[in-house]
């Protein structure tokens, strides 16, 4: 599905099952919580901390989807078209960083 379709599907789900969007501040707090859960799994699975038994069966993709879900909720309720925003962001990064990483000795 496209990003636009995902935003529409999220909106439809909220209107059908979620009653309404949580306010923006609540969703920002939820987004922070979801990013924290994702960070915990990544830091323990790929970092230097040992992974807790309770985290070993956590689905990394599902945790990423939780982050994306709340981000789409925030985009919908603030009127952001994420497809358009991402396209602008790619343009910004390309014009700003087109040679920065290629010329970075640390990356070679």
C-alpha positions in Angstrom: 0.0 0.0 0.0 1.1 3.6 -0.6 1.7 6.0 2.2 -1.5 7.9 1.2 -3.4 4.6 1.3 -2.0 3.8 4.8 -3.0 7.3 6.1 -6.5 6.8 4.7 -6.7 3.3 6.2 -5.6 4.6 9.6 -8.2 7.3 9.4 -10.9 4.8 8.5 -9.8 2.5 11.4 -9.9 5.4 13.9 -13.4 6.4 12.7 -14.7 2.8 12.8 -13.1 1.3 15.9 -11.2 4.1 17.7 -14.2 6.5 18.2 -11.9 9.5 17.7 -8.2 10.5 17.6 -6.5 11.1 20.9 -5.4 14.7 21.0 -2.1 15.6 19.5 -0.2 15.9 22.8 -1.4 12.4 23.9 -0.4 11.0 20.5 3.0 12.6 20.8 3.4 10.9 24.2 2.3 7.6 22.7 4.7 8.0 19.8 7.6 8.6 22.3 6.6 5.5 24.2 6.5 3.4 21.0 9.9 4.7 19.9 11.2 3.7 23.3 9.9 0.2 23.0 11.5 -0.1 19.6 14.8 1.3 20.9 14.8 -1.2 23.8 14.5 -4.1 21.4 17.1 -2.8 19.0 19.6 -1.9 21.7 19.3 -5.3 23.3 19.1 -7.4 20.2 21.8 -5.6 18.2 23.6 -3.6 20.9 25.8 -4.5 23.8 23.1 -5.2 26.4 21.9 -8.7 26.9 18.3 -9.3 25.6 15.8 -10.0 28.4 13.9 -13.2 28.0 10.6 -11.3 27.8 11.9 -9.3 24.8 13.3 -12.3 22.8 10.0 -13.0 21.1 9.1 -9.4 20.4 8.4 -8.8 16.7 10.7 -5.9 15.5 8.5 -5.2 12.5 5.4 -5.0 14.7 7.2 -2.5 16.9 8.2 -0.4 13.9 4.6 -0.5 12.6 3.4 0.8 16.0 5.6 3.8 15.5 4.4 4.3 12.0 0.8 4.0 13.1 1.0 6.8 15.7 3.0 8.9 13.3 0.2 8.5 10.7 -2.4 9.4 13.3 -0.5 12.6 14.1 -0.1 13.4 10.4 -3.8 12.9 9.8 -5.0 15.1 12.7 -2.6 17.9 11.8 -3.3 17.8 8.1 0.1 16.5 6.9 0.3 14.6 3.7 3.2 12.3 4.5 3.8 11.4 0.8 4.3 15.1 0.0 6.3 15.7 3.2 8.6 12.7 2.4 9.1 13.8 -1.2 10.1 17.3 0.1 12.4 15.7 2.6 14.2 13.7 0.0 14.7 16.8 -2.1 16.1 18.7 0.9 18.5 15.9 1.8 19.6 15.5 -1.8 20.3 19.2 -2.3 22.0 19.6 1.1 23.9 16.3 1.4 24.5 15.1 -2.2 28.3 15.1 -1.7 28.6 15.2 2.1 28.4 11.4 2.7 30.3 10.5 -0.5 33.2 12.6 0.6 33.1 11.5 4.2 36.3 9.6 4.9 34.7 7.9 7.9 32.3 6.1 5.6 35.0 4.6 3.3 
